[in-house]
Amino acid sequence: MLLDRNTPPYCRYKSEPMLESANMILYWDRPTESDETVFFNRTDTVFIDRENTTALVTDIAVLLTHNRPNTEAEKITKYENLALQIKNNWKLNNVPVYPFVILAEGVVIESFLKYVKNKGSIQNLLRVGRKAVQLPTCHTVRKFLGHAP
């Protein structure tokens, strides 16, 4: 991870609400303050890249396949106003909202995959996120099949 290379395994990691390096800030599960009232101001993560004057707003959802289209659109719409406020307050060029939607099988939506293609620090988030979803799914399937007659 770009912000902290000495992190413990994800299952034991307790993140601070803000991590900061020389060029990047990560807000994790904390309200984002703005000049105007924004009803949905608590995303899962906000990455602010000072060097490139960009940010990334993400909200994580783990769901079943049939809920995917509605959830993806809902997350983008929900945080559009917050992204605009972040852009104005930090004087940034671009603040996209990308829902980090992982299906129960570990499949990640295409729009998020396109964004993280060349972003090494976010690639790690993707890898860890998939693992965190797939392990409980596998456990549930094994438990179910183990009790089958």
N, C-alpha and C positions, 0 to 999 in steps of 0.2 A: 504494500500500500504506500502511496506516495507521501502521505502525511506522517506515518509512523511505521517504521520497519520492524519494530520489536513488539508487535501485537501478539497476544496469545491466540489459541484456536477460537474460531467464531463462537462456539458453544459456551465458552467461558469469558468471552470479551464483554466488558461493560464500558460502553463508550461515554465519553464526556459529551455534554451538549454542544461543545464547540472545540474543534481541533484547528490549529493554525500553523502554517509554515510561512516562509518568506513570500510565496506567490499564491498560496491557496488557503481558503477558509472552508471548513466543512461544518455546517450546522446539522445536528442530528436530533430529530424528534423534539424540536423546540419551536415555540411561536416566533415568527419573524415579524419584527416591528416595522410599521410603515407610517407615513404621514396621514394617510386616509384609513378609514375603517375597511378592513378586508375580512369578510366572514370566514373564509377558509385560509388561515394563516399558519397552520401547523402541518407542514409536509414532513415526510420521513427524512429527506435529506435536501440540503441546498449546498451545492458546490459553487464557490465563487473563485474564479481564476482571475486574479488581479493583473497578471502579466498580459493576458490576451483580452482583457476587459469583457469576459463572458461569464455566464453562470449556467448552472443546470439545476432545475427543480425536478425532483423525483418523488414519486409516491409508490410504495410497494404494495402489491396485491398478489395473494396466492389464491387461485380459484380453479374451478372446474371449467372444462373447455367451453361448454355452452354459455357461460357467463362472460366470456372474453370480450365480444364486441361492445356490449353496454358498459362494461367496467372501464375499458380503455378510453372511450369517449367521455365518460363521466369524470375521470381523473383529470383529463386535459382541460375540460371546461371548468371544473371546480377551482383549479389553481391559476387560471389565466390572469386574473386581476392581481394576484400576489406576484406573479412573474413580472408584470408591468411595474408594480411598485418597487420591486427589487432593482429592476433596470433603471428606473428613475433615481432612486435613492443612492445607488452605488455608481451611477453614471456609466453603465455598461452598454455594450453594443448589441449583445444578443443574450436572451434568457429563455431558452426553450423549456417546455414542460414535457418530460418523458415519463409516462407511467412505466414502472418496472414491474410488469405483469408476468408472473411465472405460473404456468399451469401445474397442476398437481403432479404431473409426470416429469417436471423439470424443463419443459419447453418454454422458451422466452419469446415474446412477440417480436416480429421482424423490425418494426420501427426502432426499438431499443437496440437491437443487434446492429443496425446500420449506424447508429450514433456512436456506439462504443467500439466500432471496428478498429480505430487507430488510437484509442485512449487506454494506455496501459493500466493506469490506476483504477479505472472503472471496469476493465476486463477482470481484475481481481474480485471486485464486487460481484460481477456476473458469475464467476466460478464458485465463489463461496455461497452465493444465493441459491444456485442450482443444487449444490450439495445439501444445503439446509432444508430444501424442499424435498429432494429425492429420498433422503434417509428416513424421515417419518413416513413417507408414502410406502417405501419398501417394507418398513416395519409393520404397517397396517396390513399390507397384502400378505406378508408372511404369517401374521397373527390370524388373519381370516382363513387362509389355506390350511394352517395347522389345526384349526378346529373343524375343518370340513369332514363330514362322515366318510 
